[in-house]
Amino acid sequence: MSTVANRIQESSASGERIFEILDYDVEIKENENPVEIKYFKDKIELLDVSFYYDKEKIILENINLDIKKSERIAIVGSSGVGKSTLADLIARFYDVTGGSILIDGIDIKKIKIDSLRNLIGMVPQETILFNDTIRNNIIFGMENVSERDLIDVTKFANAYDFILETENGFETILGERGLKLSGGQKQRIAIARTILRNPQILILDEATSSLDTESERLVQDAFEKLMSNRTSIIIAHRLSTVRNSDRIIALDDRTIMQVGNHDELIKQEKGIYKKLYELQFGN
């Protein structure tokens, strides 16, 4: 009986913590009559966008930017300058506190959240993997995925060969947070998962920052194939990964300080991009 009493107390405490999260008010609310969009046709517009978590500390201020369909945009800047926050605002993980973000002329607050998120594929720095098979980690949330499609996306992501070398191939259990895989292997599983969803807008958030040189090369090769003919937003500390971007957006002091390609920005002696570049590669 004493053991049962202890178990009840433990369960009660756990239940309180779980229900506190379940009862938490949802901050991102859907419009009463949301617009459903299936295709990204023209451009993403950021108009005088500002954002803060705390009114005393503004993260982004007066951001104006157009991202055209099939354009490859890189966002660079020092740590804490708001690069990842900018990407999160486009995916509407947070709502802007000032200004607006439009996709094909429609404010994203008026777009049905599911249809907005279905347009976007994101590969984060910290890959989310579950204590399940490689197969289920890749097809997560999707139904009726054929074996052929699964093989094709893993080959595309440079993951197929190492998957075959695991104990049970696609049926290998990865362990909690994918502990049986290296950092580069985790990222390639995440890339395969993203490719399978065939997103029209791709966000890569510091996706190679924690990898060694060899893993970065394999992952970067997979990214190059993934970004082909897609609208891509690349957030990076390693400037070697953004040199081929159509435009590089340099953030500093809460706003956009420079816009241009690598060759244009590297010539601007007092620019933030040249400063970051020289810190990484010397003169």
C-alpha positions in Angstrom: 0.0 0.0 0.0 2.9 2.4 0.8 4.3 1.7 -2.7 1.0 2.5 -4.3 0.7 5.7 -2.4 4.2 6.8 -3.6 3.3 5.9 -7.2 0.1 8.0 -7.0 2.1 11.0 -5.7 4.7 10.7 -8.4 2.0 10.4 -11.1 0.1 13.3 -9.7 3.2 15.5 -9.9 3.9 14.4 -13.4 0.3 15.0 -14.5 0.4 18.5 -13.1 3.5 19.3 -15.2 2.0 17.7 -18.4 -1.4 19.5 -18.0 0.4 22.8 -17.4 1.9 22.5 -20.9 -1.3 21.2 -22.5 -3.3 24.1 -21.0 -0.8 26.8 -22.1 -2.4 29.4 -24.3 -1.5 29.1 -28.0 0.2 32.3 -29.0 0.1 31.7 -32.8 -3.6 32.0 -33.6 -5.2 31.2 -36.9 -7.3 33.7 -38.8 -11.0 33.2 -38.6 -11.2 32.8 -42.4 -7.7 31.6 -43.3 -6.5 31.6 -46.9 -5.2 28.2 -48.1 -2.2 28.3 -50.5 -0.7 25.3 -52.2 2.1 26.9 -54.3 4.7 29.6 -53.8 4.6 31.6 -57.1 6.5 34.9 -56.8 8.2 36.3 -53.7 8.4 36.6 -49.9 8.3 40.2 -48.7 9.4 41.5 -45.3 8.0 45.0 -44.8 9.3 47.1 -41.9 9.5 43.9 -39.7 10.4 44.3 -36.1 10.4 41.8 -33.3 11.2 41.5 -29.6 10.7 38.9 -26.9 11.0 41.7 -24.3 10.1 45.3 -25.0 13.4 46.3 -23.3 15.4 44.3 -25.8 14.5 44.6 -29.5 15.9 41.8 -31.6 15.0 43.0 -35.1 14.0 46.5 -36.3 12.8 47.9 -39.6 13.8 44.8 -41.7 12.9 45.3 -45.4 13.7 42.4 -47.7 12.3 40.7 -50.9 13.1 37.0 -51.5 12.2 36.0 -55.0 11.2 32.5 -56.1 14.2 30.1 -56.7 16.6 32.7 -55.2 19.3 31.6 -52.8 19.6 34.0 -49.9 22.2 33.8 -47.1 21.8 35.5 -43.7 25.1 36.2 -41.8 26.1 38.1 -38.7 27.5 37.7 -35.2 25.9 35.4 -32.7 22.7 36.7 -31.2 22.0 39.2 -33.9 18.7 37.7 -34.9 19.5 35.4 -37.9 17.5 32.4 -36.6 14.7 34.6 -35.4 14.3 36.0 -38.8 13.8 32.5 -40.3 11.4 31.6 -37.4 9.3 34.7 -38.3 8.9 33.5 -41.9 7.8 30.1 -40.8 5.5 31.9 -38.3 6.9 30.2 -35.2 6.5 33.7 -33.8 4.4 36.6 -34.9 6.1 39.9 -35.8 5.7 42.7 -33.3 5.8 45.3 -36.0 5.5 45.4 -39.8 4.3 42.4 -41.9 5.5 39.4 -43.8 3.8 38.6 -47.1 4.0 35.5 -49.3 2.7 36.2 -52.9 1.2 39.4 -51.5 -0.8 37.7 -48.7 0.0 38.4 -45.1 1.2 35.2 -43.5 -1.2 35.9 -40.5 -4.1 35.4 -42.9 -2.7 32.1 -44.4 -3.8 28.8 -43.0 -1.0 27.7 -40.7 -0.9 24.1 -42.1 -0.7 25.3 -45.7 2.1 27.8 -44.8 4.2 25.2 -43.0 3.6 22.7 -45.9 5.4 25.2 -48.2 8.5 25.2 -45.9 11.2 22.6 -45.2 13.6 23.3 -42.4 16.9 21.7 -41.5 18.0 23.0 -38.1 21.4 22.9 -36.4 20.1 20.5 -33.7 18.6 17.6 -35.6 15.5 16.1 -34.0 15.5 12.3 -34.2 13.4 9.8 -32.2 14.1 6.4 -30.6 12.7 4.6 -33.6 13.9 3.1 -36.9 15.7 5.0 -39.5 12.7 4.4 -41.8 10.2 5.9 -39.4 12.5 8.9 -38.7 12.6 9.7 -42.4 9.0 9.2 -43.2 7.8 10.8 -39.9 4.3 12.1 -40.4 3.8 10.8 -43.9 1.8 7.8 -45.2 2.1 5.5 -48.2 5.8 6.2 -48.8 7.2 3.6 -51.3 10.5 1.7 -50.8 11.7 3.3 -54.1 11.0 6.8 -52.8 12.8 6.0 -49.6 15.9 4.7 -51.3 15.9 7.7 -53.8 15.8 10.4 -51.1 18.5 8.7 -49.0 20.8 8.4 -52.0 20.1 12.1 -52.8 21.0 13.0 -49.3 24.3 10.9 -49.3 22.8 8.7 -46.6 22.0 5.5 -48.4 25.5 3.9 -48.1 25.9 4.4 -44.3 22.3 3.3 -43.7 23.1 -0.1 -45.4 26.2 -0.4 -43.1 24.1 -0.2 -39.9 22.9 -3.3 -38.1 19.5 -3.7 -39.7 19.5 -1.1 -42.5 16.3 1.0 -42.6 15.0 -1.0 -39.6 17.9 0.0 -37.3 16.7 1.6 -34.1 18.6 4.9 -33.6 18.3 5.3 -29.9 17.3 8.4 -28.0 18.0 11.6 -30.1 19.8 9.4 -32.6 22.7 8.6 -30.3 23.9 5.7 -32.6 24.7 8.2 -35.4 27.4 10.8 -35.9 26.6 14.5 -36.3 27.0 14.3 -40.1 24.8 11.2 -40.4 22.1 12.8 -38.3 22.1 15.8 -40.6 21.8 13.6 -43.7 18.8 11.8 -42.2 17.3 15.2 -41.6 18.0 16.2 -45.2 16.4 12.9 -46.5 13.3 13.7 -44.4 13.1 17.2 -45.9 13.6 16.0 -49.5 10.8 13.5 -49.1 8.4 16.4 -48.3 9.6 18.3 -51.4 9.2 21.8 -49.9 9.0 24.9 -52.1 10.8 27.1 -49.5 13.9 25.7 -47.8 15.4 27.1 -44.5 18.9 25.8 -43.5 19.6 27.1 -39.9 23.3 26.7 -39.1 23.0 23.1 -40.4 26.8 22.4 -40.8 28.2 24.5 -37.9 28.9 21.5 -35.6 30.4 19.1 -38.2 33.9 18.1 -39.0 35.4 18.9 -42.4 34.6 15.6 -44.0 31.1 15.4 -42.7 30.5 19.0 -43.8 31.6 18.2 -47.3 29.1 15.4 -47.6 26.3 17.4 -46.0 27.1 20.4 -48.1 27.0 18.3 -51.3 23.5 17.1 -50.3 22.4 20.7 -49.6 23.6 21.8 -53.0 21.3 19.2 -54.6 18.5 20.0 -52.3 18.6 23.8 -53.0 18.5 23.3 -56.7 15.5 25.2 -58.2 14.2 26.0 -54.7 13.8 29.2 -52.8 16.5 28.8 -50.1 17.3 30.8 -47.0 20.7 29.8 -45.5 21.7 30.9 -42.0 25.4 30.4 -41.4 28.4 31.2 -39.3 30.8 29.4 -41.7 31.0 31.8 -44.6 32.5 29.1 -46.8 29.0 27.7 -47.1 27.4 30.9 -48.4 29.8 32.2 -51.1 27.7 30.8 -53.9 24.5 32.5 -52.7 22.6 34.9 -55.0 22.5 37.5 -52.3 24.1 37.7 -48.8 22.2 39.7 -46.1 24.5 40.9 -43.3 22.7 41.7 -40.1 24.1 43.9 -37.3 22.7 46.2 -34.7 19.1 44.8 -35.1 18.8 45.6 -38.8 20.2 44.8 -42.3 23.6 46.5 -42.8 24.6 45.1 -46.2 23.1 43.3 -49.2 25.0 41.9 -52.1 26.9 38.8 -53.4 30.2 37.7 -52.0 32.4 39.6 -54.5 30.5 42.8 -53.9 30.5 42.7 -50.1 34.2 41.6 -49.8 35.2 44.9 -51.5 33.5 47.0 -48.9 36.4 47.7 -46.5 34.3 48.8 -43.5 31.4 46.4 -44.0 30.4 43.8 -41.4 30.7 41.0 -44.0 34.4 41.7 -44.7 35.1 41.9 -41.0 33.4 38.4 -40.4 35.2 37.0 -43.4 38.7 38.1 -42.2 38.0 36.8 -38.7 37.5 33.3 -40.2 40.0 33.3 -43.0 42.5 36.0 -42.2 43.6 38.5 -44.8 
